[in-house]
Each structure stands twice: as C-alpha cells, then as structure tokens.
C-alpha cells in the first residue's frame, strides 16, 4: 500500500481533517474581515494625526501609536494567553475557532494599521495639495485621494496580513482553538502521526499560495500607474 493510500485511509484524515480545515477558514476569514474593517480606520488615524497628516495631533498620534506598538511587540502566544479573560467575556468561551477570532483580530489590527499608515504616507503629496486647492474636504481627500491612490498597496498589505493570520491560526491550536493547528499538535505531534502533520502543513501552504496569488492579481488590476 502506498503512502498516499495510507494517508487517505487514515481515520483522522477522514473524520477530523475536513472539519479542522473549515475551522481554519472560518477563523481566518472572520478575523481577516474584522482586521480590514478596523485596521484601515486606525491606519488613517495614525497618518492623519501625524505631523504631516491632514489633522496633526501629536498627543493622539503618540497614544495610538504606543498602544499599537505594544500589541505588535508581543509574541502571539503570549497575547492569546493574556487575552483569555477578555476572550471569555466576548464570546463566552476560550475554546474552538470562535474564541480564536478575538486574539487573532486584536493581534492583526495594529499590524495592518501600520501597513495602512505607510501605504497612505507614500501617496504623492502634490495630489493632496491639489485637492485642497480645489476645496475638497478632509473626508473627500481621504476617500478620493489617499485611499484611491494607495489602494494597490492596501491590497498588497492586506494580503500579507491574511497570510500572517494563517500562521497565527495554526499557533492558536496550542490553546485549544481548533483548526489545522490543533489537529497537527494533537495528532501529528503528540501522537507522532506524520501523515496528519504532512496533510495539515500541505493545506496551509496551499492556502498561503492561493491568498498570495489572489492578492497579487487584485493589486495589479487596481494599479493604474
């Protein structure tokens, strides 16, 4: 019997692998959506409140930037453990993929916000000044100049963030969050089942490749330079 047939006939692969794959998709998908919805406004706030932004405000920029840096500097495993009481308060449990969404989102939002800040900062200042001369409001400048011009970079940054979330989701299995990470640890590592470990790693690699390919394609389509 070939190793491929042995892998297919493995009861863990047949019974638990599909569910674990879906759990990874769910936790990364939901946390990715929340990261985009929260990370873009936070990144715009960081840029707008900076010295060269639309509404410079040093105290706000310092406080928001400091909090973002603290979260970004924490190893994700420590962040998950530190957030256990908050996670239990929000979702009522610290187990399964639903609980993993909380630390995944909190860990990814500052990361993406900094990438958003960098992308917006790289927009040609001349276009911002031209919009100001034409009487555009700050909101219009953000919507029609900053976000529009930075859109390809925002998509590329979001792609990087989602790929990071895939890695974090595997790590979340350490504290019982479910998904491919939990399956790899429970069966691949603790029970020395190399087939399960290989399958989990292979699917995660495929997910990363697909996300990167889709992100690169969208970024190229949106780049009109």
N, C-alpha and C positions, 0 to 999 in steps of 0.2 A: 504493500500500500504506500503510495507517495505521500510526501509531507503535506502536499496541498489537500489531498483527500482526508488525511488525518485532521487537518485544520478545520475543514468543513464539517467533519463528523464530530468535532469536539462539542460536547453538550453545553459548555459555557458559551461558545460562539453561537450556537443555535438558539439558546434560550435568553441569554443576557446581553449579548453584543448589540442586537438591533435597538433595544431599549436604551442602552448606555449611549449609543450614537445619537439617538434622538434627544436625550437629556443634554448632551454637549451642544447640539444645535440650538436647543431651546435656551439654555443659559447664556450662550454666546450671542445669540440673536437678540434676546431681550436686553441684556446688558449693553450690547452694541447700539441698539436704538436709543436707550437712555443716555448713553455716553455722548452720542451725537446731539441729542436734544439739549443736554446740559453743558457739554463741552464747548460748543460754538458760542453761546452767550457769555460763558466765563472767559473764553479767549478774547472775545471782542471787548469785554470789560477790562481785561488786563491791558489790551492795546490802547483803548480809549482813555484810560486813566493814567497812562504813561506820559512822560514829558513831551513826547512828540505826537500824542494822540489828539483826538477831537475834543475831549474834555479832560485835560490834565488834572489829576487829583492825586497828589503824592501819598497821603495817608491811606486812601482806599487801595491804591496800587500796591503799597507796601504790605498791607494786611492780607489782601487776597493772594498776592504773590508768595508771602510767607507761608500761608496755610497750604497753598498748592505745592510748595517745595517740601513741606513736612511730609505730606502724604506720598509724594513721589519718591522721597528718600527712604521710605520704609519698605523692607522686603515684604513681598506679598503674603507670605505665610504668616508673618508676624501681624500684618494688617488684618488678615482674616480672623486670627485669634483675638486681637484687640477689639474687633467689631462684633464679637459673638453676642454680647448683651443687646447691642443695637439691632443686630440682625434678628434676634429672637423677638424684640419689640415690634419690628416692622412686619415680619412675615409669620411670627408665631412659632418658628422652629429654627434650628440651626442645621438641619439635615436636608438632603435632597437638593435638586438643582435650583428650586425656588430660593432657597436660602443663599446659594452661591451668588445669585444675581446682585445682592446688596454689596458685598465686598468687591466683587468684580467691577461694578459701576463706580463705586467710590474710589477704587484704585485707578481706574482708567480715565475718569473725567479730568483730573488735573494734568495727566499725561497728554491727553488730546488737546486740552485748553492751551497748553504751552505751544503745541504744534500749530494750533489755530492762530495764536498770537504772532508767531514767526511768519506764517503764511501771509497774514494781513499786513504785517510790517513791511514785507517785501513789495507791496503794491507801489507802483510809481507815484511818488508824492505829487508830481505835476498834475496827474489826473484828479487827485483830491482837491488841489488848489483850483483847478479849472471848474470843478463842480461848485466850489464855494463862491467863485466869482459869478457864476451863473445863478446864484441864490438858492442853491439846494440846501435843504435842511440837513441836520446831522443824521437823522434817520434815513433820509434818502441817500446820503453819501455812503452810509453803512450798507444799505440794501443794494444800491445800483452801481456803486464803485468798488468798495472794499470787498464785499462778498463775491460780486461778479468777477472781478479781476483775479481774486485769489481762489476761485472755485476749483481749478485743476489741482492746485497744491492742497486744498482742503480735502479733496477726494483721495489724493495720494497719502496724506497724513491719516485719514480715516482708515485706509487700507492697512497701514502699519499698526494702527491701534487695534483693529479687529484681530489681526494676526497675533498681537500680544495677548489679547483676551483668550485666544485659543490656548496659548501656553499657560496662562493663569488658570483656565478652567481645568486643565489636567492637574495642576497643583492643588486645586480646590478639593480633589478627591481624597487628599490626606485627612481632611476633617469630615469626611462622610458626605460630601456634596453631590455624589453621584457622577454620572458621565463616564467617559472613557478613562479618565484619570483614576477614578475609584476602582474601575474594573481592572486596570493594569496593575494597581497596587495590591488589590485583594487577591487576584488570581495569578497575574503574571509574575509579581514579585514575591508575595508571601507564600504562594503555593507552587512556585517555580514552574509555572506553565508558560514556556517560551512562546507557544503558539498564540496565546491570548495577548502576550506582550507585543509580539510582532504585529498582530492584527490592529491593536489599539494605536501603535505608532504609525502604521501604514495609513490608517484612516485620517489621523491628524495631519500627516504630511499631505495627503490628497486635499484636505480642507484648506490648508495653507496655500497650496498651489492654485486652487480654484479661486480663493479670495484675492490672491495677488494678481491673477490673470484678469479677473473682472475689474478690479480696481485700476489696473494699468490701462485697460481698454477704455473705461469711462474717463479717466484723466486725459487720455489722448483725444477723445471725442470732444471734450469740453475745452481743450486748449486751442484757441483760435489765433495764436501768435504766428 
